[in-house]
Amino acid sequence: MSFELFSNLVGAFFTLCIFSFLYKDNPFYQAAEQMLVGISLGYGLVFSYERVFIPYVFQTIVIKHQFILIIPAIMGIFYLFRFSRNLAWLSRYPIAFSMMTVGMGVPMGIHASILVQMRQAMVPIESVNLFLILLGTLAVLLYFFFSKAHTGVYGKFVNVGKWYMMIGFGASFGLTVMARISLLIGRIQFLVNDVFGILK
């Protein structure tokens, strides 16, 4: 038996184990799920050691003698003390330090999420598309303005914002479904072409 055939049979077995969840939860699905989590964790540990610890910690401190990097290395090690009952309090320091980056990210988030949207809405209305963008932006913003009751003409205009959100959420959900369908098609093609094609 060649290595390619063996690897394809293993992949086909775990693929069918995952598909068995369509019937009901069973030991085969649970075993495949636990294998996925375990292999991903093991791969992640080795990857982090080879691609992060060795080049950015060991080589920079021991070989290049950049001893200032000992401080962030120790802060990173403090994260591991979450697994200790007595020393878990040490992990609060790197968490508190990382919260500083959250504050720094607020202006960038406002710029990317709000100011860019406002800039796109503040252009001359020269086409139907630009008018629909402006209408949708105003209607959705006013939908979340709860200081005024959504009644009368104002309520009907705000209801347009609800339709805009429903269409947007539906489109994003449709893209998610299509991504999952493409994964399903890929696994079925793997079973039909690679596995059953070799077994012929």
KOLZASE-670691 format. One line per field, with one value per residue: z, x, y of N, C-alpha, C in turn; residue in three letters. Coordinates in Angstrom, 2 decimals, always signed. Each point is the difference from the previous one (the first is absolute). Example, Ala and Ser with C-alpha at 12.3 -4.5 7.8 and 13.67 -1.06 7.14 Angstrom:
// residues 2
n_z = [+7.80;-0.72]
n_x = [+13.19;-0.35]
n_y = [-5.69;+1.05]
ca_z = [+0.00;+0.06]
ca_x = [-0.89;+0.82]
ca_y = [+1.19;+1.19]
c_z = [+0.00;+0.73]
c_x = [+0.90;-0.77]
c_y = [+1.20;+1.09]
type = [ALA;SER]
This chain:
// residues 200
n_z = [+0.00;-0.95;+0.26;-1.30;-0.28;+0.84;-0.43;-1.23;+0.36;+0.64;-1.03;-0.80;+0.86;+0.22;-1.32;-0.15;+0.91;-0.63;-1.18;+0.85;+0.29;-1.33;+0.40;+0.83;+1.19;-0.32;+0.46;-1.24;+0.05;+1.22;-0.48;-1.13;+0.78;+0.87;-1.06;-0.54;+1.18;+0.24;-1.26;+0.00;+1.25;-0.33;-1.15;+0.70;+0.92;-0.88;-0.66;+1.17;+0.35;-1.19;-0.14;+1.30;+0.79;-0.95;-1.03;+0.76;+0.65;-0.37;-1.31;+0.23;+1.00;-0.35;-1.28;-0.15;+1.20;-0.43;+1.12;-0.68;-0.90;+1.04;+0.04;-1.32;-0.03;+1.07;-0.59;-1.09;+0.74;+0.46;-1.32;+0.03;+0.86;-1.06;-0.30;+0.74;+1.02;+0.40;-1.26;-0.01;+1.14;-0.29;-0.44;+1.07;+0.23;-0.69;+0.68;+1.13;-0.25;-0.35;+1.12;+0.17;-0.68;+0.87;+0.97;-0.41;+0.04;+1.05;-0.05;-0.15;+1.01;+0.68;-0.35;+0.25;+1.13;+0.47;+0.12;-0.35;+0.81;+0.92;-0.27;-0.03;+1.12;+0.15;-1.03;-1.07;+0.11;-0.68;+0.81;-0.48;-0.30;-0.29;-0.67;-0.48;-0.22;-0.42;-0.74;-0.37;-0.18;-0.50;-0.78;-0.24;-0.14;-0.67;-0.53;+0.29;-0.47;+1.28;-0.12;-1.22;+0.23;-0.38;-0.13;-0.72;-0.65;+1.19;+0.52;-1.04;+0.19;+1.32;-0.39;-0.83;+1.09;+0.53;-1.11;+0.10;+1.33;-0.26;-0.99;+0.78;+1.06;-0.82;-0.56;+1.21;+0.42;-1.13;+0.18;+1.28;-0.39;-0.93;+0.98;+0.83;-0.96;-0.21;+1.35;+0.03;-1.03;+0.66;+1.13;-0.65;-0.57;+1.22;+0.51;-0.95;-0.11;+1.19;+0.72;-0.49;-0.48;+1.16;+0.67;-1.12]
n_x = [+0.86;-0.25;+0.89;-0.10;-0.07;+1.01;+0.63;-0.31;+0.33;+1.07;+0.29;-0.25;+0.72;+0.87;+0.02;-0.06;+0.98;+0.51;-0.15;+0.47;+0.45;-0.12;+0.39;+1.02;+0.11;+1.25;+0.51;-0.35;-1.10;-0.26;+0.35;-0.69;-0.99;+0.19;+0.07;-1.01;-0.63;+0.27;-0.25;-1.08;-0.26;+0.26;-0.65;-0.98;+0.19;+0.12;-1.06;-0.61;+0.43;-0.28;-1.19;-0.22;+0.06;+0.33;-0.71;-1.08;+0.20;+0.20;-0.20;-1.03;-0.32;+0.09;-0.39;-1.07;-0.16;-1.24;+0.65;-0.32;+0.13;+0.83;-0.26;-0.19;+1.18;+0.41;-0.43;+0.55;+1.07;-0.27;-0.29;+1.08;+0.14;-0.80;+0.89;+0.51;-0.47;+1.22;+0.43;-1.28;+0.24;+1.10;-0.99;-0.35;+1.29;+0.26;-1.05;+0.39;+1.21;-0.58;-0.68;+1.27;+0.26;-0.92;+0.51;+1.17;-0.72;-0.50;+0.98;+0.82;-0.66;+0.00;+1.27;+0.28;-0.71;+0.35;+1.24;+0.48;-0.91;+0.32;+1.28;-0.30;-0.65;+1.11;-0.52;+0.23;-1.32;+0.77;-0.37;-0.76;+1.13;+0.53;-1.15;+0.06;+1.30;-0.25;-1.01;+0.74;+1.03;-0.77;-0.64;+1.16;+0.65;-1.05;+0.16;+1.28;-0.75;+0.09;+0.51;-0.27;-1.28;+0.05;-0.62;-1.10;+0.25;+0.38;-1.03;-0.69;+0.59;-0.18;-1.22;+0.32;+0.49;-1.14;-0.60;+0.67;-0.23;-1.27;+0.05;+0.62;-0.78;-1.03;+0.55;+0.34;-1.22;-0.47;+0.88;-0.42;-1.27;+0.26;+0.65;-1.02;-0.82;+0.86;+0.04;-1.34;-0.05;+0.92;-0.69;-1.13;+0.60;+0.47;-1.23;-0.62;+0.80;+0.39;-1.12;-1.22;+0.64;+0.67;-1.16;-0.22]
n_y = [-1.20;+0.88;+0.95;+0.27;-1.31;-0.23;+1.11;-0.40;-1.25;+0.50;+0.82;-1.06;-0.74;+0.98;+0.10;-1.32;+0.02;+1.05;-0.60;-0.93;+1.22;-0.12;-1.21;-0.07;+0.55;-0.36;-1.15;-0.34;+0.74;-0.45;-1.21;+0.22;+0.46;-0.98;-0.81;+0.69;+0.04;-1.28;-0.36;+0.79;-0.45;-1.26;+0.16;+0.59;-0.95;-0.98;+0.48;+0.21;-1.21;-0.55;+0.59;-0.16;-1.09;-0.88;+0.53;+0.15;-1.14;-1.26;+0.14;+0.78;-0.82;-1.27;+0.04;+0.80;-0.52;-0.09;+0.31;+1.09;-1.00;-0.05;+1.31;+0.18;-0.67;+0.68;+1.11;-0.52;-0.28;+1.22;-0.01;-0.76;+1.00;+0.15;-0.95;+0.95;-0.70;-0.29;-0.18;-0.28;+0.64;-0.72;-0.77;+0.68;-0.06;-1.10;-0.47;+0.58;-0.49;-1.16;+0.33;+0.40;-1.12;-0.44;+0.77;-0.48;-1.14;+0.69;+0.92;-1.04;-0.59;+1.16;+0.16;-1.28;+0.04;+1.19;+0.50;-1.19;-0.58;+0.92;-0.21;-1.30;+0.35;+0.71;-0.62;+0.72;+0.18;-0.81;-0.99;-0.96;-0.60;+1.19;+0.22;-1.24;+0.24;+1.24;-0.45;-1.06;+0.82;+0.95;-0.88;-0.62;+1.17;+0.45;-1.20;+0.33;+0.99;-0.40;+1.22;-0.41;-0.01;-1.26;+1.17;-0.08;+1.14;+0.49;-0.64;+0.48;+1.20;-0.09;-0.40;+1.00;+0.61;-0.45;+0.40;+1.13;+0.00;-0.29;+0.86;+0.91;-0.29;+0.05;+1.08;+0.50;-0.34;+0.53;+0.99;+0.00;-0.10;+0.92;+0.62;-0.30;+0.41;+1.00;+0.08;-0.09;+0.83;+0.70;-0.25;+0.30;+1.03;+0.25;-0.26;+0.73;+1.06;+0.45;-0.24;+0.23;+1.08;+0.02;-0.16;+0.69]
ca_z = [+0.00;-0.11;+1.00;-0.51;+0.23;+1.45;+0.47;-0.52;+0.76;+1.31;-0.21;-0.31;+1.22;+0.89;-0.68;+0.23;+1.42;+0.16;-0.65;+0.78;+0.91;-0.64;+0.54;+1.41;+0.70;+0.18;+0.41;-1.12;-0.14;+1.16;-0.15;-1.04;+0.54;+0.97;-0.76;-0.62;+1.03;+0.48;-1.03;-0.18;+1.14;-0.12;-1.10;+0.40;+0.94;-0.74;-0.89;+0.81;+0.46;-1.10;-0.75;+0.88;+1.12;-0.45;-0.66;+0.64;+1.40;+0.23;-0.84;+0.24;+1.33;+0.24;-1.08;-0.36;+1.26;+0.20;+1.30;+0.34;-0.33;+1.12;+0.68;-0.60;+0.11;+1.34;+0.00;-0.70;+0.85;+1.05;-0.45;+0.31;+1.40;+0.13;+0.34;+1.40;+0.92;+0.90;-0.72;-1.09;+0.05;-0.84;-1.37;-0.14;-0.48;-1.47;-0.47;+0.18;-0.97;-1.33;-0.08;-0.49;-1.46;-0.31;-0.02;-1.20;-1.18;-0.11;-1.09;-1.30;-0.25;-0.36;-1.36;-1.00;+0.01;+0.01;-0.80;-1.42;-0.42;-0.12;-1.17;-1.20;-0.11;-0.22;-1.37;-0.79;-0.45;-1.47;-0.56;+0.84;+1.01;+1.07;+0.74;+0.82;+1.10;+0.96;+0.62;+0.93;+1.14;+0.89;+0.56;+1.01;+1.17;+0.72;+0.58;+1.34;+0.79;+0.73;+0.74;-0.69;-0.30;-1.42;-0.44;-1.07;-1.15;+0.52;+0.20;-1.31;-0.51;+0.80;-0.40;-1.15;+0.56;+0.40;-1.23;-0.41;+0.85;-0.31;-1.27;+0.27;+0.76;-0.87;-0.96;+0.69;+0.33;-1.25;-0.28;+0.93;-0.46;-1.22;+0.39;+0.54;-1.11;-0.76;+0.76;-0.19;-1.36;+0.00;+0.64;-0.85;-1.11;+0.54;+0.14;-1.31;-0.93;+0.57;+0.71;-0.82;-1.25;+0.24;+0.33;-1.20]
ca_x = [-0.86;+0.79;-0.29;-1.11;-1.24;-0.24;-0.42;-1.35;-0.95;-0.17;-0.81;-1.37;-0.61;-0.37;-1.06;-1.26;-0.32;-0.62;-1.31;-0.93;-0.76;-1.27;-0.99;-0.11;+1.28;+0.42;+1.42;+0.90;+0.10;+0.72;+1.42;+0.56;+0.05;+1.10;+1.24;+0.23;+0.44;+1.31;+1.02;+0.14;+0.75;+1.38;+0.62;+0.16;+1.12;+1.26;+0.13;+0.37;+1.38;+0.95;-0.13;-0.10;+0.95;+1.41;+0.56;-0.27;+0.40;+1.30;+1.07;+0.21;+0.57;+1.23;+0.98;+0.17;+0.23;-0.95;-0.52;-1.21;-1.15;-0.30;-1.20;-1.22;+0.00;-0.50;-1.43;-0.68;+0.04;-0.99;-1.29;-0.07;-0.33;-1.44;-0.25;+0.39;-0.93;+0.71;+0.69;-0.85;-0.06;+1.05;-0.48;-0.75;+0.88;-0.01;-1.36;-0.18;+0.85;-0.61;-1.17;+0.43;-0.13;-1.42;-0.24;+0.62;-0.73;-1.31;-0.03;+0.09;-1.29;-0.96;+0.31;-0.30;-1.40;-0.96;+0.38;+0.02;-1.40;-0.54;+0.61;-0.62;-1.36;+0.05;+0.42;-1.13;-0.94;+0.04;-0.56;-0.99;+0.71;+0.43;-1.20;-0.41;+0.97;-0.32;-1.29;+0.20;+0.81;-0.85;-1.09;+0.53;+0.40;-1.19;-0.68;+0.53;-0.25;-1.20;-0.59;-1.24;-0.81;-0.02;-1.39;-0.27;+0.91;+1.33;+0.03;+0.10;+1.36;+0.90;-0.24;+0.86;+1.28;-0.09;+0.10;+1.40;+0.76;-0.38;+0.65;+1.44;+0.25;-0.29;+1.09;+1.17;-0.30;+0.09;+1.42;+0.47;-0.52;+0.72;+1.34;-0.13;-0.34;+1.23;+0.77;-0.66;+0.31;+1.40;+0.14;-0.64;+0.93;+1.10;-0.44;-0.30;+1.14;+1.28;-0.10;-0.63;+0.76;+1.17;-0.45;-0.52]
ca_y = [+1.20;+1.22;+1.02;+0.82;-0.74;-0.05;+1.33;+0.25;-0.81;+0.63;+1.20;-0.40;-0.52;+1.11;+0.76;-0.71;+0.15;+1.33;-0.04;-0.82;+0.88;+0.32;-0.95;+0.40;+0.01;-1.38;-0.08;+0.26;+1.46;+0.53;-0.34;+0.87;+1.36;+0.07;-0.09;+1.30;+0.94;-0.39;+0.22;+1.45;+0.53;-0.44;+0.73;+1.40;+0.12;-0.16;+1.15;+1.16;-0.17;+0.13;+1.25;+1.18;-0.02;-0.11;+1.20;+1.29;+0.01;-0.64;+0.54;+1.43;+0.23;-0.77;+0.14;+1.41;+0.72;+1.10;-0.41;+0.75;-0.84;-0.89;+0.52;-0.56;-1.46;-0.33;+0.32;-1.09;-1.19;+0.19;-0.54;-1.42;-0.18;-0.16;-1.40;-0.22;+0.64;+0.91;+1.06;+0.49;+1.46;+0.58;+0.15;+1.25;+1.06;+0.09;+0.32;+1.45;+0.67;-0.14;+0.85;+1.31;-0.01;+0.16;+1.44;+0.56;-0.43;+0.65;+0.99;-0.65;-0.64;+1.05;+0.46;-1.03;-0.42;+1.10;+1.16;-0.38;-0.10;+1.35;+0.63;-0.56;+0.52;+1.45;+0.26;+0.51;-1.02;+0.03;-1.22;-0.67;-0.79;+0.90;+0.38;-1.14;-0.11;+1.06;-0.33;-1.11;+0.43;+0.81;-0.81;-0.93;+0.78;+0.46;-1.16;-0.19;+1.22;-0.41;+1.12;+0.38;-1.18;-0.37;+0.08;+0.95;+0.03;-0.34;-1.44;-0.67;+0.20;-0.84;-1.38;-0.24;-0.41;-1.40;-0.80;+0.05;-0.91;-1.38;-0.36;-0.13;-1.22;-1.14;-0.16;-0.54;-1.39;-0.76;-0.22;-1.03;-1.30;-0.38;-0.45;-1.35;-0.89;-0.24;-0.99;-1.29;-0.46;-0.42;-1.31;-1.02;-0.24;-0.80;-1.38;-0.63;-0.04;-0.46;-1.28;-1.04;-0.10;-0.87;-1.35;-0.70]
c_z = [+0.00;+1.07;-0.45;+0.25;+1.49;+0.52;-0.50;+0.75;+1.39;-0.12;-0.28;+1.25;+0.90;-0.66;+0.22;+1.47;+0.27;-0.62;+0.79;+0.99;-0.63;+0.46;+1.46;+0.60;+0.33;+0.35;-1.15;-0.20;+1.16;-0.09;-1.04;+0.49;+0.97;-0.69;-0.64;+1.01;+0.47;-1.01;-0.22;+1.13;-0.08;-1.10;+0.37;+0.97;-0.72;-0.91;+0.78;+0.49;-1.13;-0.63;+0.88;+1.06;-0.48;-0.66;+0.79;+1.47;+0.16;-0.81;+0.29;+1.36;+0.16;-1.05;-0.31;+1.21;+0.13;+1.30;+0.41;-0.28;+1.09;+0.69;-0.67;+0.04;+1.35;+0.09;-0.71;+0.82;+1.12;-0.40;+0.42;+1.45;+0.24;+0.43;+1.44;+0.92;+0.87;-0.73;-1.14;-0.04;-0.87;-1.44;-0.20;-0.58;-1.53;-0.57;+0.12;-1.01;-1.41;-0.14;-0.47;-1.52;-0.43;-0.06;-1.21;-1.26;-0.17;-1.09;-1.38;-0.35;-0.40;-1.42;-1.04;-0.09;-0.16;-0.96;-1.49;-0.53;-0.18;-1.24;-1.29;-0.18;-0.31;-1.36;-0.77;-0.51;-1.52;-0.64;+0.98;+1.11;+1.18;+0.84;+0.91;+1.18;+1.07;+0.73;+1.02;+1.23;+1.00;+0.67;+1.08;+1.24;+0.82;+0.62;+1.44;+0.85;+0.72;+0.79;-0.64;-0.37;-1.51;-0.49;-1.14;-1.16;+0.44;+0.19;-1.30;-0.60;+0.75;-0.36;-1.24;+0.47;+0.45;-1.22;-0.53;+0.83;-0.30;-1.29;+0.21;+0.77;-0.85;-1.01;+0.67;+0.41;-1.24;-0.39;+0.91;-0.45;-1.26;+0.32;+0.56;-1.10;-0.83;+0.73;-0.15;-1.37;-0.08;+0.64;-0.83;-1.21;+0.46;+0.11;-1.35;-0.84;+0.63;+0.64;-0.87;-1.35;+0.13;+0.22;-1.20;-0.54]
c_x = [+0.89;-0.42;-1.18;-1.33;-0.33;-0.51;-1.40;-1.05;-0.23;-0.86;-1.45;-0.72;-0.45;-1.04;-1.36;-0.41;-0.66;-1.39;-1.01;-0.81;-1.34;-1.11;-0.29;+1.41;+0.39;+1.49;+0.97;+0.19;+0.80;+1.49;+0.67;+0.13;+1.17;+1.36;+0.34;+0.53;+1.41;+1.11;+0.23;+0.81;+1.47;+0.74;+0.24;+1.16;+1.35;+0.24;+0.43;+1.44;+0.99;-0.02;-0.06;+1.09;+1.45;+0.47;-0.15;+0.41;+1.41;+1.12;+0.27;+0.64;+1.36;+1.06;+0.28;+0.19;-0.87;-0.77;-1.25;-1.25;-0.30;-1.29;-1.27;-0.05;-0.53;-1.49;-0.80;-0.03;-1.04;-1.38;-0.17;-0.38;-1.51;-0.35;+0.39;-0.97;+0.69;+0.60;-0.84;-0.06;+1.07;-0.46;-0.80;+0.86;+0.08;-1.38;-0.25;+0.84;-0.60;-1.24;+0.35;-0.14;-1.46;-0.36;+0.62;-0.77;-1.34;-0.02;+0.09;-1.30;-1.07;+0.25;-0.43;-1.49;-0.99;+0.39;+0.04;-1.41;-0.62;+0.57;-0.63;-1.43;-0.02;+0.58;-1.19;-0.87;-0.11;-0.58;-0.99;+0.69;+0.44;-1.19;-0.46;+0.95;-0.30;-1.31;+0.16;+0.79;-0.84;-1.08;+0.50;+0.44;-1.20;-0.77;+0.46;-0.08;-1.33;-0.64;-1.30;-0.75;-0.02;-1.44;-0.11;+0.97;+1.42;+0.14;+0.11;+1.39;+1.00;-0.17;+0.82;+1.38;-0.02;+0.12;+1.44;+0.84;-0.34;+0.67;+1.50;+0.34;-0.27;+1.11;+1.24;-0.23;+0.06;+1.44;+0.58;-0.46;+0.74;+1.41;-0.05;-0.34;+1.23;+0.91;-0.59;+0.30;+1.43;+0.18;-0.64;+0.87;+1.20;-0.39;-0.17;+1.25;+1.23;-0.11;-0.59;+0.70;+1.20;-0.45;-0.56;+1.02]
c_y = [+1.25;+1.00;+0.87;-0.68;-0.03;+1.34;+0.33;-0.80;+0.57;+1.25;-0.33;-0.50;+1.15;+0.90;-0.65;+0.06;+1.34;+0.02;-0.81;+0.83;+0.40;-0.94;+0.32;+0.01;-1.44;-0.02;+0.29;+1.50;+0.59;-0.29;+0.91;+1.43;+0.15;-0.12;+1.34;+1.00;-0.34;+0.25;+1.49;+0.61;-0.40;+0.73;+1.45;+0.20;-0.10;+1.20;+1.24;-0.10;+0.27;+1.39;+1.25;-0.02;+0.02;+1.30;+1.29;+0.07;-0.55;+0.65;+1.47;+0.27;-0.68;+0.28;+1.47;+0.90;+1.25;-0.28;+0.77;-0.83;-1.03;+0.43;-0.49;-1.51;-0.44;+0.29;-1.09;-1.27;+0.11;-0.49;-1.45;-0.26;-0.03;-1.42;-0.33;+0.74;+1.05;+1.20;+0.58;+1.53;+0.65;+0.21;+1.28;+1.12;+0.04;+0.31;+1.50;+0.78;-0.07;+0.86;+1.41;+0.06;+0.12;+1.48;+0.67;-0.37;+0.67;+1.08;-0.63;-0.70;+1.00;+0.48;-1.02;-0.28;+1.15;+1.11;-0.33;-0.11;+1.39;+0.70;-0.52;+0.52;+1.49;+0.32;+0.53;-1.15;+0.08;-1.25;-0.59;-0.79;+0.88;+0.45;-1.13;-0.20;+1.04;-0.30;-1.11;+0.39;+0.80;-0.85;-0.96;+0.74;+0.45;-1.15;-0.24;+1.26;-0.19;+1.13;+0.47;-1.27;-0.26;-0.08;+1.01;-0.12;-0.37;-1.50;-0.77;+0.15;-0.87;-1.47;-0.38;-0.46;-1.46;-0.91;-0.02;-0.98;-1.45;-0.47;-0.19;-1.27;-1.24;-0.25;-0.59;-1.45;-0.88;-0.27;-1.07;-1.38;-0.46;-0.46;-1.41;-1.00;-0.31;-0.98;-1.39;-0.57;-0.49;-1.37;-1.10;-0.30;-0.82;-1.47;-0.68;-0.17;-0.67;-1.38;-1.09;-0.15;-0.91;-1.44;-0.76;-0.98]
type = [MET;SER;PHE;GLU;LEU;PHE;SER;ASN;LEU;VAL;GLY;ALA;PHE;PHE;THR;LEU;CYS;ILE;PHE;SER;PHE;LEU;TYR;LYS;ASP;ASN;PRO;PHE;TYR;GLN;ALA;ALA;GLU;GLN;MET;LEU;VAL;GLY;ILE;SER;LEU;GLY;TYR;GLY;LEU;VAL;PHE;SER;TYR;GLU;ARG;VAL;PHE;ILE;PRO;TYR;VAL;PHE;GLN;THR;ILE;VAL;ILE;LYS;HIS;GLN;PHE;ILE;LEU;ILE;ILE;PRO;ALA;ILE;MET;GLY;ILE;PHE;TYR;LEU;PHE;ARG;PHE;SER;ARG;ASN;LEU;ALA;TRP;LEU;SER;ARG;TYR;PRO;ILE;ALA;PHE;SER;MET;MET;THR;VAL;GLY;MET;GLY;VAL;PRO;MET;GLY;ILE;HIS;ALA;SER;ILE;LEU;VAL;GLN;MET;ARG;GLN;ALA;MET;VAL;PRO;ILE;GLU;SER;VAL;ASN;LEU;PHE;LEU;ILE;LEU;LEU;GLY;THR;LEU;ALA;VAL;LEU;LEU;TYR;PHE;PHE;PHE;SER;LYS;ALA;HIS;THR;GLY;VAL;TYR;GLY;LYS;PHE;VAL;ASN;VAL;GLY;LYS;TRP;TYR;MET;MET;ILE;GLY;PHE;GLY;ALA;SER;PHE;GLY;LEU;THR;VAL;MET;ALA;ARG;ILE;SER;LEU;LEU;ILE;GLY;ARG;ILE;GLN;PHE;LEU;VAL;ASN;ASP;VAL;PHE;GLY;ILE;LEU;LYS]
